[in-house]
């Protein structure tokens, strides 16, 4: 799942080297922390959060098939 999010985000940003996706687990929930360069944050979030919402929808769809709970968080 981490690799999928990293692939999507790297194709959205200009500075691919600054993309970092960290994975942690809390109470059986996998949390993916996505960080990018400050100039690229708008490209990842999108207008009114539509791109971020789409990324979360893709992850939720795949994780529900695997009977897992995955949360994607965006930040610097």
N, C-alpha and C positions, 0 to 999 in steps of 0.2 A: 504494500500500500504506500509505503514511504517513497519508493522509487517512482510510482505513478504520479504522486503529487509533485515530486521534484521535476519530473519530465514536463508536466503541464506548466509549472511555474517558470522553468527555464525557457520555455518557448514563448512566454509572455513578456519577459523582461529584456532590457538592453544589456545590463551587466550580469551575465550568467554566472560569473565567478563569485558573486556575492550571495547567491542563493544558498540557503542552508535550511534543511528540513531535519529537525531533531525529533526523536521519538521517545516518549515516556509512557509509563503505564500507571494508572491510579484506580484502585478499586475495580479492576477488571475492564477498565476503559482505556483504550489506546489513544493517546493525545499526540497529534502531529503539530509541532510548532514550526511555522514557516516564517523565515526572516529573509528580507531582501534589502537592497540598497534603498535609502530614503527616497531617491528620485524615482524608483521603480514601484514603490508601494501603491501608487494610484493605478498603475497598470494591472496589478494583481487584484486589487479590491474592485475596481471598475466603478462605473456610475451607479450610485445608489446601492453599491455592494453586489451588483448582479454577477460579476465574474467570480467573486468569492463564494457567493451562494451556489453558483453552478459547480464549482470545484467541490464544495461540501456535498452537493446532491450526488455527484458521481461517486465520491467516497462512501457515502451512506448506502447507495445502491449496491455497490460491490461488497461492503462489509456486512450488510444484512443477509446477503446470500451465503456468507461464510459464518453467519450467526455470531458476529462480533460487533462491538460498539467502538466506533472510531470518531474522534472529534478533531476538526482542523481549526487551529488558531493562527491568526496572522498578526505579526508584529515585527518590530525592528530588531 
